Amino acid sequence: MLLKYFFKLKTIVTLFVLAFSISQLCHGQSNELQKLQKSLPTIQDSLVYVNTLNRIATLLYEINIDSTFYYTKQASEVANRLKYAKGQADVLNNLGIVYFIKGNIQLGLRYFNEGNIQYKRLRDSANVVQTLMNIAILYEVMGREKKSSINYNLALELGKKLRRDSIFSLVIYNYLIKSPPHKFSKDSLNYYLQKGRNIAEKYKDKRILLAYDQLAADNYIKNNQFDKGMALLKQANENALKNNLSNVSVIILTDMGDQMYQRDKLTAIQYYKQGLSIAIPKGYLVESEGLTRKLASIYAELKDYYNAYLFSKQYQTINDKIDEQENLFGIDYQDFAAKEQQLESSNLLAKYQSRLLILAILITVMAIVMIIILWRSWKSTQKSREALRLQFQHAEVTMRDLETMNKNYARLIKIVAHDLRNPIGAVGAMASMLAEKEMDEDDSELIELIQTSINNSLNLINDLLKTDFEQKHDIHKEETSFDTLLTECVQLLRFKAKDKNQQLILNTDTNIKMNIDREKISRVINNLVVNAIKFSPVGTNIYINTQASNHKIITTVKDAGIGIPLKMQDKVFDPFTSAKRQGTDGEQPFGLGLYISKQIIEAHHGKIWLKSEPDKGTEFFVELPSVN
């Protein structure tokens, strides 16, 4: 049963070798390979370059399957960049060859199937037949006979329409192999053998001619003409070696060993060893595994346990290498699969990208314009209220009306800001999706600009939503360790400082527990530290200190940044203040952080102030009562 299984595998491998090579005619392959390799540096046409790489990859499997993979990978990179469908299909076919030879049947099946789909799109009937037969072969190796028969039948039906093509000789060959022996009389079998040989001779296809020799030889042996069959197999092996068809030689030698097995086991061993001496240096792992297993089994039958042990050990080594290669190539498969998915997604989205970009730009611009209009409107309202308060400070009714109008404006700003957050967030999501796709440099730059505008808009909206325009302070106090609060704030912001190679240095040891709104006081400290990071040069230090004095806690945040001009210092705590500048790394200010901080500190019955000198730095002071 063991030898019967390997005879089946031998036949399948023979079919496979023919199936992937039949679409490329064999006219002195060794010379052709050398000519193609020399011509690569001189090829100017990119499509011809891809075709040449794929052809070299196909020819090299007899010499070194790793070289086949190397050239296939090169062809894949160029074909995908050029979106060259024929080159991509040939790459898939070559990858199927690589993975099957390396012993990974699943990946071989996957790539042959992808190649078949691509050839169908190209209406390349010959290669469709070829990949269908390869798929059938791999299903047969997996023991899925039903799937194998379906694909064989599809290949045969389509192959009948290609009578003038070289692949029809392979169709006839498969027809003879797959059909039950009783189906053919001696004359009909000879007829089909001759017909297939005639087509192969017409195209000078040496591989398939050798396959027909092997098929004829096996038929002789089956019909009690053993010597004649073995003589034909020996001649076929000599021709295979003469034409550097190493893989075919290994298969024929395996067949010769199988035929001699029942008659003369020692002679069978010699044939198996001869095949193994070719298979191992060439890296034919599937054939090497089968031959070492056969040899171990025969030596065990002959009770030569020493040699049985040696070949069993060699079999295990080869088996482990197949597993290792499968894992190794699994990584490559994931890489290729990811690239193919990116290519497909890119093609599907190509016609929508321009429209999405334009739509995203329009929405972003509209959002920014609306926010600016609302902001200016609110500022205008604030100025109007102040003017009315000064002019009609004794008119209580007028003041109430003005307060009502101001509240309505504040409510309107928050409603609009809240409603704008979702569409702007959606635009940001679309921009992020587009940023993950491959696109040209101009489109990438445009997407980055969109994302920057969106982030700035969302920051402004968040500040608007958090701002208490109506001067209502919802404070929830709880007993809090002030040292712990400061430590947590500094820890959370160290990563932001690290982006500018800055150091946050905290000095606190008050050991005081305060009754404060923990979240709001944290927000004040965060605002002050973030401002210090924003307006400090790269590589400087920022100091956060605390001290307790007369039932008060004074916290200072000191930087060595660009400082605040004297004329701006009395405006920095105003909402949407004009006293704002970009950070040292181009960070965008919105003018709400210090305004919000002042509200929170005053709600805790504390105060906040600053000292600053241009180009020498700024120091903010926060004073809070330690007993509330």
ZIPE-V296197 format. One record per residue. N is the residue number from 1. RES is the residue in three letters. PHI is phi in degrees with one decimal (999 if undefined). Layout:
# ZIPE-V296197
n->N res->RES phi->PHI
n->N res->RES phi->PHI
This chain:
# ZIPE-V296197
n->1 res->MET phi->999
n->2 res->LEU phi->-61.1
n->3 res->LEU phi->-67.7
n->4 res->LYS phi->-65.0
n->5 res->TYR phi->-62.3
n->6 res->PHE phi->-72.3
n->7 res->PHE phi->-64.3
n->8 res->LYS phi->-63.4
n->9 res->LEU phi->-63.3
n->10 res->LYS phi->-60.7
n->11 res->THR phi->-63.9
n->12 res->ILE phi->-63.2
n->13 res->VAL phi->-63.0
n->14 res->THR phi->-58.5
n->15 res->LEU phi->-58.7
n->16 res->PHE phi->-61.2
n->17 res->VAL phi->-56.8
n->18 res->LEU phi->-70.8
n->19 res->ALA phi->-63.6
n->20 res->PHE phi->-86.8
n->21 res->SER phi->-103.8
n->22 res->ILE phi->-68.9
n->23 res->SER phi->-75.1
n->24 res->GLN phi->-119.3
n->25 res->LEU phi->-67.1
n->26 res->CYS phi->-105.1
n->27 res->HIS phi->-116.5
n->28 res->GLY phi->60.5
n->29 res->GLN phi->-62.7
n->30 res->SER phi->-61.1
n->31 res->ASN phi->-64.9
n->32 res->GLU phi->-61.8
n->33 res->LEU phi->-59.5
n->34 res->GLN phi->-62.6
n->35 res->LYS phi->-63.7
n->36 res->LEU phi->-65.9
n->37 res->GLN phi->-64.0
n->38 res->LYS phi->-69.3
n->39 res->SER phi->-80.0
n->40 res->LEU phi->-53.3
n->41 res->PRO phi->-64.7
n->42 res->THR phi->-97.4
n->43 res->ILE phi->-76.7
n->44 res->GLN phi->-97.3
n->45 res->ASP phi->-77.9
n->46 res->SER phi->-63.6
n->47 res->LEU phi->-68.3
n->48 res->VAL phi->-63.4
n->49 res->TYR phi->-61.6
n->50 res->VAL phi->-62.3
n->51 res->ASN phi->-60.5
n->52 res->THR phi->-67.6
n->53 res->LEU phi->-60.3
n->54 res->ASN phi->-65.9
n->55 res->ARG phi->-65.9
n->56 res->ILE phi->-60.7
n->57 res->ALA phi->-58.5
n->58 res->THR phi->-66.0
n->59 res->LEU phi->-70.1
n->60 res->LEU phi->-78.3
n->61 res->TYR phi->-62.3
n->62 res->GLU phi->-69.0
n->63 res->ILE phi->-97.4
n->64 res->ASN phi->-158.3
n->65 res->ILE phi->-66.8
n->66 res->ASP phi->-65.6
n->67 res->SER phi->-67.1
n->68 res->THR phi->-56.6
n->69 res->PHE phi->-63.7
n->70 res->TYR phi->-59.4
n->71 res->TYR phi->-69.7
n->72 res->THR phi->-64.0
n->73 res->LYS phi->-63.7
n->74 res->GLN phi->-61.4
n->75 res->ALA phi->-60.9
n->76 res->SER phi->-62.5
n->77 res->GLU phi->-61.3
n->78 res->VAL phi->-72.3
n->79 res->ALA phi->-62.3
n->80 res->ASN phi->-67.4
n->81 res->ARG phi->-64.8
n->82 res->LEU phi->-86.6
n->83 res->LYS phi->56.4
n->84 res->TYR phi->-90.1
n->85 res->ALA phi->-62.8
n->86 res->LYS phi->-63.5
n->87 res->GLY phi->-63.4
n->88 res->GLN phi->-65.0
n->89 res->ALA phi->-63.6
n->90 res->ASP phi->-65.2
n->91 res->VAL phi->-61.9
n->92 res->LEU phi->-59.5
n->93 res->ASN phi->-63.0
n->94 res->ASN phi->-65.4
n->95 res->LEU phi->-64.7
n->96 res->GLY phi->-59.3
n->97 res->ILE phi->-60.0
n->98 res->VAL phi->-58.5
n->99 res->TYR phi->-68.1
n->100 res->PHE phi->-67.8
n->101 res->ILE phi->-60.4
n->102 res->LYS phi->-77.5
n->103 res->GLY phi->94.7
n->104 res->ASN phi->-99.0
n->105 res->ILE phi->-65.3
n->106 res->GLN phi->-61.6
n->107 res->LEU phi->-70.2
n->108 res->GLY phi->-59.2
n->109 res->LEU phi->-63.2
n->110 res->ARG phi->-61.2
n->111 res->TYR phi->-74.4
n->112 res->PHE phi->-63.4
n->113 res->ASN phi->-64.7
n->114 res->GLU phi->-61.7
n->115 res->GLY phi->-63.3
n->116 res->ASN phi->-60.8
n->117 res->ILE phi->-62.0
n->118 res->GLN phi->-66.2
n->119 res->TYR phi->-64.3
n->120 res->LYS phi->-62.9
n->121 res->ARG phi->-62.4
n->122 res->LEU phi->-84.0
n->123 res->ARG phi->57.2
n->124 res->ASP phi->-92.4
n->125 res->SER phi->-62.0
n->126 res->ALA phi->-61.2
n->127 res->ASN phi->-75.2
n->128 res->VAL phi->-62.5
n->129 res->VAL phi->-60.2
n->130 res->GLN phi->-58.0
n->131 res->THR phi->-69.3
n->132 res->LEU phi->-60.8
n->133 res->MET phi->-66.7
n->134 res->ASN phi->-62.4
n->135 res->ILE phi->-62.4
n->136 res->ALA phi->-60.6
n->137 res->ILE phi->-61.0
n->138 res->LEU phi->-68.1
n->139 res->TYR phi->-62.0
n->140 res->GLU phi->-66.0
n->141 res->VAL phi->-60.3
n->142 res->MET phi->-77.0
n->143 res->GLY phi->82.4
n->144 res->ARG phi->-98.3
n->145 res->GLU phi->-62.8
n->146 res->LYS phi->-63.3
n->147 res->LYS phi->-61.9
n->148 res->SER phi->-61.4
n->149 res->SER phi->-63.9
n->150 res->ILE phi->-59.1
n->151 res->ASN phi->-72.0
n->152 res->TYR phi->-61.2
n->153 res->ASN phi->-63.1
n->154 res->LEU phi->-61.0
n->155 res->ALA phi->-64.2
n->156 res->LEU phi->-66.9
n->157 res->GLU phi->-63.5
n->158 res->LEU phi->-70.7
n->159 res->GLY phi->-64.5
n->160 res->LYS phi->-63.0
n->161 res->LYS phi->-86.1
n->162 res->LEU phi->-117.6
n->163 res->ARG phi->-63.0
n->164 res->ARG phi->-94.4
n->165 res->ASP phi->-100.7
n->166 res->SER phi->-63.3
n->167 res->ILE phi->-67.2
n->168 res->PHE phi->-66.1
n->169 res->SER phi->-64.6
n->170 res->LEU phi->-71.6
n->171 res->VAL phi->-60.3
n->172 res->ILE phi->-62.6
n->173 res->TYR phi->-58.1
n->174 res->ASN phi->-63.4
n->175 res->TYR phi->-60.2
n->176 res->LEU phi->-68.8
n->177 res->ILE phi->-68.9
n->178 res->LYS phi->-82.1
n->179 res->SER phi->-79.7
n->180 res->PRO phi->-65.4
n->181 res->PRO phi->-56.3
n->182 res->HIS phi->-70.9
n->183 res->LYS phi->-70.6
n->184 res->PHE phi->-111.5
n->185 res->SER phi->-81.5
n->186 res->LYS phi->-60.0
n->187 res->ASP phi->-67.8
n->188 res->SER phi->-67.9
n->189 res->LEU phi->-63.5
n->190 res->ASN phi->-63.4
n->191 res->TYR phi->-61.9
n->192 res->TYR phi->-67.6
n->193 res->LEU phi->-60.8
n->194 res->GLN phi->-68.9
n->195 res->LYS phi->-63.0
n->196 res->GLY phi->-64.8
n->197 res->ARG phi->-63.6
n->198 res->ASN phi->-60.3
n->199 res->ILE phi->-65.9
n->200 res->ALA phi->-63.6
n->201 res->GLU phi->-66.4
n->202 res->LYS phi->-59.3
n->203 res->TYR phi->-96.8
n->204 res->LYS phi->53.7
n->205 res->ASP phi->-88.7
n->206 res->LYS phi->-67.3
n->207 res->ARG phi->-61.6
n->208 res->ILE phi->-71.5
n->209 res->LEU phi->-63.9
n->210 res->LEU phi->-65.4
n->211 res->ALA phi->-65.1
n->212 res->TYR phi->-66.7
n->213 res->ASP phi->-61.3
n->214 res->GLN phi->-65.2
n->215 res->LEU phi->-62.6
n->216 res->ALA phi->-65.3
n->217 res->ALA phi->-62.4
n->218 res->ASP phi->-62.0
n->219 res->ASN phi->-67.7
n->220 res->TYR phi->-58.8
n->221 res->ILE phi->-63.4
n->222 res->LYS phi->-63.5
n->223 res->ASN phi->-99.7
n->224 res->ASN phi->64.7
n->225 res->GLN phi->-115.6
n->226 res->PHE phi->-60.2
n->227 res->ASP phi->-62.3
n->228 res->LYS phi->-64.9
n->229 res->GLY phi->-65.3
n->230 res->MET phi->-66.7
n->231 res->ALA phi->-63.1
n->232 res->LEU phi->-67.3
n->233 res->LEU phi->-65.5
n->234 res->LYS phi->-61.7
n->235 res->GLN phi->-65.5
n->236 res->ALA phi->-63.6
n->237 res->ASN phi->-64.7
n->238 res->GLU phi->-61.2
n->239 res->ASN phi->-66.5
n->240 res->ALA phi->-63.3
n->241 res->LEU phi->-65.4
n->242 res->LYS phi->-61.9
n->243 res->ASN phi->-97.5
n->244 res->ASN phi->59.5
n->245 res->LEU phi->-96.2
n->246 res->SER phi->-61.7
n->247 res->ASN phi->-62.4
n->248 res->VAL phi->-63.8
n->249 res->SER phi->-60.9
n->250 res->VAL phi->-60.5
n->251 res->ILE phi->-65.9
n->252 res->ILE phi->-66.5
n->253 res->LEU phi->-62.5
n->254 res->THR phi->-63.4
n->255 res->ASP phi->-61.7
n->256 res->MET phi->-61.9
n->257 res->GLY phi->-64.9
n->258 res->ASP phi->-62.9
n->259 res->GLN phi->-68.2
n->260 res->MET phi->-85.6
n->261 res->TYR phi->-55.6
n->262 res->GLN phi->-75.1
n->263 res->ARG phi->-88.9
n->264 res->ASP phi->-151.7
n->265 res->LYS phi->-64.5
n->266 res->LEU phi->-66.1
n->267 res->THR phi->-66.0
n->268 res->ALA phi->-58.1
n->269 res->ILE phi->-59.3
n->270 res->GLN phi->-62.0
n->271 res->TYR phi->-65.0
n->272 res->TYR phi->-62.4
n->273 res->LYS phi->-64.7
n->274 res->GLN phi->-63.7
n->275 res->GLY phi->-63.1
n->276 res->LEU phi->-65.3
n->277 res->SER phi->-65.6
n->278 res->ILE phi->-91.2
n->279 res->ALA phi->-66.4
n->280 res->ILE phi->-65.3
n->281 res->PRO phi->-61.8
n->282 res->LYS phi->-80.3
n->283 res->GLY phi->79.7
n->284 res->TYR phi->-83.6
n->285 res->LEU phi->-68.7
n->286 res->VAL phi->-62.3
n->287 res->GLU phi->-65.4
n->288 res->SER phi->-63.5
n->289 res->GLU phi->-61.5
n->290 res->GLY phi->-63.7
n->291 res->LEU phi->-68.3
n->292 res->THR phi->-65.2
n->293 res->ARG phi->-68.3
n->294 res->LYS phi->-60.5
n->295 res->LEU phi->-62.8
n->296 res->ALA phi->-62.0
n->297 res->SER phi->-66.9
n->298 res->ILE phi->-65.9
n->299 res->TYR phi->-63.0
n->300 res->ALA phi->-64.5
n->301 res->GLU phi->-64.4
n->302 res->LEU phi->-82.1
n->303 res->LYS phi->61.7
n->304 res->ASP phi->-94.2
n->305 res->TYR phi->-71.5
n->306 res->TYR phi->-64.4
n->307 res->ASN phi->-66.6
n->308 res->ALA phi->-60.0
n->309 res->TYR phi->-64.6
n->310 res->LEU phi->-59.2
n->311 res->PHE phi->-75.5
n->312 res->SER phi->-64.0
n->313 res->LYS phi->-64.2
n->314 res->GLN phi->-65.0
n->315 res->TYR phi->-59.3
n->316 res->GLN phi->-65.7
n->317 res->THR phi->-61.4
n->318 res->ILE phi->-65.8
n->319 res->ASN phi->-61.2
n->320 res->ASP phi->-63.6
n->321 res->LYS phi->-65.7
n->322 res->ILE phi->-62.0
n->323 res->ASP phi->-62.5
n->324 res->GLU phi->-62.8
n->325 res->GLN phi->-64.0
n->326 res->GLU phi->-63.1
n->327 res->ASN phi->-66.0
n->328 res->LEU phi->-61.3
n->329 res->PHE phi->-75.3
n->330 res->GLY phi->-59.6
n->331 res->ILE phi->-64.3
n->332 res->ASP phi->-61.6
n->333 res->TYR phi->-61.4
n->334 res->GLN phi->-61.5
n->335 res->ASP phi->-63.3
n->336 res->PHE phi->-64.6
n->337 res->ALA phi->-61.4
n->338 res->ALA phi->-63.6
n->339 res->LYS phi->-63.4
n->340 res->GLU phi->-65.9
n->341 res->GLN phi->-65.9
n->342 res->GLN phi->-62.3
n->343 res->LEU phi->-62.2
n->344 res->GLU phi->-65.7
n->345 res->SER phi->-63.6
n->346 res->SER phi->-62.0
n->347 res->ASN phi->-65.3
n->348 res->LEU phi->-69.1
n->349 res->LEU phi->-91.6
n->350 res->ALA phi->-56.1
n->351 res->LYS phi->-74.2
n->352 res->TYR phi->-100.2
n->353 res->GLN phi->-61.7
n->354 res->SER phi->-61.1
n->355 res->ARG phi->-63.9
n->356 res->LEU phi->-64.8
n->357 res->LEU phi->-63.2
n->358 res->ILE phi->-62.4
n->359 res->LEU phi->-61.9
n->360 res->ALA phi->-63.1
n->361 res->ILE phi->-63.0
n->362 res->LEU phi->-60.9
n->363 res->ILE phi->-63.3
n->364 res->THR phi->-64.1
n->365 res->VAL phi->-62.9
n->366 res->MET phi->-61.1
n->367 res->ALA phi->-63.0
n->368 res->ILE phi->-64.3
n->369 res->VAL phi->-62.0
n->370 res->MET phi->-63.9
n->371 res->ILE phi->-64.6
n->372 res->ILE phi->-62.4
n->373 res->ILE phi->-61.2
n->374 res->LEU phi->-64.6
n->375 res->TRP phi->-62.1
n->376 res->ARG phi->-63.6
n->377 res->SER phi->-62.7
n->378 res->TRP phi->-65.8
n->379 res->LYS phi->-62.8
n->380 res->SER phi->-62.8
n->381 res->THR phi->-64.2
n->382 res->GLN phi->-60.9
n->383 res->LYS phi->-65.6
n->384 res->SER phi->-63.5
n->385 res->ARG phi->-62.3
n->386 res->GLU phi->-63.3
n->387 res->ALA phi->-63.9
n->388 res->LEU phi->-66.5
n->389 res->ARG phi->-63.7
n->390 res->LEU phi->-69.5
n->391 res->GLN phi->-78.4
n->392 res->PHE phi->-126.0
n->393 res->GLN phi->-65.2
n->394 res->HIS phi->-99.8
n->395 res->ALA phi->-96.4
n->396 res->GLU phi->-64.0
n->397 res->VAL phi->-66.1
n->398 res->THR phi->-63.5
n->399 res->MET phi->-64.1
n->400 res->ARG phi->-61.8
n->401 res->ASP phi->-63.1
n->402 res->LEU phi->-64.6
n->403 res->GLU phi->-62.2
n->404 res->THR phi->-62.4
n->405 res->MET phi->-62.1
n->406 res->ASN phi->-64.2
n->407 res->LYS phi->-64.0
n->408 res->ASN phi->-64.1
n->409 res->TYR phi->-64.4
n->410 res->ALA phi->-61.7
n->411 res->ARG phi->-63.7
n->412 res->LEU phi->-61.9
n->413 res->ILE phi->-60.4
n->414 res->LYS phi->-68.8
n->415 res->ILE phi->-63.2
n->416 res->VAL phi->-63.8
n->417 res->ALA phi->-61.0
n->418 res->HIS phi->-63.5
n->419 res->ASP phi->-69.4
n->420 res->LEU phi->-77.1
n->421 res->ARG phi->-63.7
n->422 res->ASN phi->-66.5
n->423 res->PRO phi->-62.9
n->424 res->ILE phi->-69.0
n->425 res->GLY phi->-62.1
n->426 res->ALA phi->-64.1
n->427 res->VAL phi->-61.8
n->428 res->GLY phi->-61.1
n->429 res->ALA phi->-64.7
n->430 res->MET phi->-63.8
n->431 res->ALA phi->-64.0
n->432 res->SER phi->-65.0
n->433 res->MET phi->-62.2
n->434 res->LEU phi->-65.6
n->435 res->ALA phi->-65.5
n->436 res->GLU phi->-78.7
n->437 res->LYS phi->-87.1
n->438 res->GLU phi->-76.2
n->439 res->MET phi->-155.0
n->440 res->ASP phi->-74.0
n->441 res->GLU phi->-63.5
n->442 res->ASP phi->-63.0
n->443 res->ASP phi->-63.9
n->444 res->SER phi->-62.2
n->445 res->GLU phi->-65.2
n->446 res->LEU phi->-64.1
n->447 res->ILE phi->-63.0
n->448 res->GLU phi->-61.3
n->449 res->LEU phi->-63.3
n->450 res->ILE phi->-62.3
n->451 res->GLN phi->-62.9
n->452 res->THR phi->-62.7
n->453 res->SER phi->-62.3
n->454 res->ILE phi->-63.9
n->455 res->ASN phi->-60.8
n->456 res->ASN phi->-63.0
n->457 res->SER phi->-62.9
n->458 res->LEU phi->-65.4
n->459 res->ASN phi->-61.6
n->460 res->LEU phi->-63.6
n->461 res->ILE phi->-61.6
n->462 res->ASN phi->-60.5
n->463 res->ASP phi->-65.4
n->464 res->LEU phi->-61.5
n->465 res->LEU phi->-68.1
n->466 res->LYS phi->-84.8
n->467 res->THR phi->-77.5
n->468 res->ASP phi->-91.3
n->469 res->PHE phi->-69.7
n->470 res->GLU phi->-93.5
n->471 res->GLN phi->61.9
n->472 res->LYS phi->-103.0
n->473 res->HIS phi->-112.1
n->474 res->ASP phi->-91.5
n->475 res->ILE phi->-100.9
n->476 res->HIS phi->-117.0
n->477 res->LYS phi->-85.2
n->478 res->GLU phi->-152.9
n->479 res->GLU phi->-69.4
n->480 res->THR phi->-138.1
n->481 res->SER phi->-77.6
n->482 res->PHE phi->-67.1
n->483 res->ASP phi->-62.0
n->484 res->THR phi->-63.7
n->485 res->LEU phi->-59.9
n->486 res->LEU phi->-64.5
n->487 res->THR phi->-61.1
n->488 res->GLU phi->-63.4
n->489 res->CYS phi->-60.2
n->490 res->VAL phi->-66.5
n->491 res->GLN phi->-60.8
n->492 res->LEU phi->-66.9
n->493 res->LEU phi->-99.4
n->494 res->ARG phi->-61.1
n->495 res->PHE phi->-65.0
n->496 res->LYS phi->-69.1
n->497 res->ALA phi->-66.0
n->498 res->LYS phi->-61.6
n->499 res->ASP phi->-58.2
n->500 res->LYS phi->-111.2
n->501 res->ASN phi->57.5
n->502 res->GLN phi->-103.2
n->503 res->GLN phi->-116.1
n->504 res->LEU phi->-99.2
n->505 res->ILE phi->-114.4
n->506 res->LEU phi->-103.8
n->507 res->ASN phi->-132.2
n->508 res->THR phi->-146.7
n->509 res->ASP phi->-157.9
n->510 res->THR phi->-83.4
n->511 res->ASN phi->52.2
n->512 res->ILE phi->-115.2
n->513 res->LYS phi->-100.6
n->514 res->MET phi->-117.5
n->515 res->ASN phi->-97.0
n->516 res->ILE phi->-138.4
n->517 res->ASP phi->-82.3
n->518 res->ARG phi->-57.6
n->519 res->GLU phi->-65.1
n->520 res->LYS phi->-74.2
n->521 res->ILE phi->-66.9
n->522 res->SER phi->-59.4
n->523 res->ARG phi->-64.3
n->524 res->VAL phi->-63.6
n->525 res->ILE phi->-61.9
n->526 res->ASN phi->-60.4
n->527 res->ASN phi->-59.5
n->528 res->LEU phi->-66.6
n->529 res->VAL phi->-68.7
n->530 res->VAL phi->-61.5
n->531 res->ASN phi->-62.0
n->532 res->ALA phi->-62.8
n->533 res->ILE phi->-63.8
n->534 res->LYS phi->-63.7
n->535 res->PHE phi->-103.7
n->536 res->SER phi->-107.4
n->537 res->PRO phi->-67.9
n->538 res->VAL phi->-63.7
n->539 res->GLY phi->86.5
n->540 res->THR phi->-94.5
n->541 res->ASN phi->-105.9
n->542 res->ILE phi->-123.8
n->543 res->TYR phi->-108.9
n->544 res->ILE phi->-120.4
n->545 res->ASN phi->-125.5
n->546 res->THR phi->-135.2
n->547 res->GLN phi->-151.4
n->548 res->ALA phi->-103.8
n->549 res->SER phi->-159.9
n->550 res->ASN phi->51.7
n->551 res->HIS phi->61.0
n->552 res->LYS phi->-133.9
n->553 res->ILE phi->-116.0
n->554 res->ILE phi->-110.2
n->555 res->THR phi->-111.5
n->556 res->THR phi->-120.7
n->557 res->VAL phi->-122.8
n->558 res->LYS phi->-119.3
n->559 res->ASP phi->-129.4
n->560 res->ALA phi->-116.4
n->561 res->GLY phi->-92.1
n->562 res->ILE phi->-80.4
n->563 res->GLY phi->73.7
n->564 res->ILE phi->-123.6
n->565 res->PRO phi->-59.5
n->566 res->LEU phi->-58.1
n->567 res->LYS phi->-69.1
n->568 res->MET phi->-97.0
n->569 res->GLN phi->-65.5
n->570 res->ASP phi->-85.2
n->571 res->LYS phi->-113.5
n->572 res->VAL phi->-67.6
n->573 res->PHE phi->-94.5
n->574 res->ASP phi->-81.8
n->575 res->PRO phi->-70.6
n->576 res->PHE phi->52.1
n->577 res->THR phi->-59.9
n->578 res->SER phi->-82.5
n->579 res->ALA phi->-84.8
n->580 res->LYS phi->-142.6
n->581 res->ARG phi->-141.2
n->582 res->GLN phi->-71.4
n->583 res->GLY phi->-70.8
n->584 res->THR phi->-66.8
n->585 res->ASP phi->-114.5
n->586 res->GLY phi->81.3
n->587 res->GLU phi->-64.9
n->588 res->GLN phi->-93.0
n->589 res->PRO phi->-91.1
n->590 res->PHE phi->-119.2
n->591 res->GLY phi->80.6
n->592 res->LEU phi->-117.0
n->593 res->GLY phi->-57.8
n->594 res->LEU phi->-72.3
n->595 res->TYR phi->-61.9
n->596 res->ILE phi->-63.8
n->597 res->SER phi->-60.7
n->598 res->LYS phi->-63.6
n->599 res->GLN phi->-57.7
n->600 res->ILE phi->-65.5
n->601 res->ILE phi->-64.6
n->602 res->GLU phi->-66.2
n->603 res->ALA phi->-65.9
n->604 res->HIS phi->-94.0
n->605 res->HIS phi->62.8
n->606 res->GLY phi->-116.0
n->607 res->LYS phi->-147.8
n->608 res->ILE phi->-136.0
n->609 res->TRP phi->-152.4
n->610 res->LEU phi->-144.3
n->611 res->LYS phi->-131.3
n->612 res->SER phi->-153.5
n->613 res->GLU phi->-139.2
n->614 res->PRO phi->-51.2
n->615 res->ASP phi->68.8
n->616 res->LYS phi->-121.0
n->617 res->GLY phi->119.4
n->618 res->THR phi->-136.6
n->619 res->GLU phi->-130.5
n->620 res->PHE phi->-99.0
n->621 res->PHE phi->-120.0
n->622 res->VAL phi->-123.7
n->623 res->GLU phi->-111.9
n->624 res->LEU phi->-128.2
n->625 res->PRO phi->-69.3
n->626 res->SER phi->-80.6
n->627 res->VAL phi->-123.6
n->628 res->ASN phi->-125.4
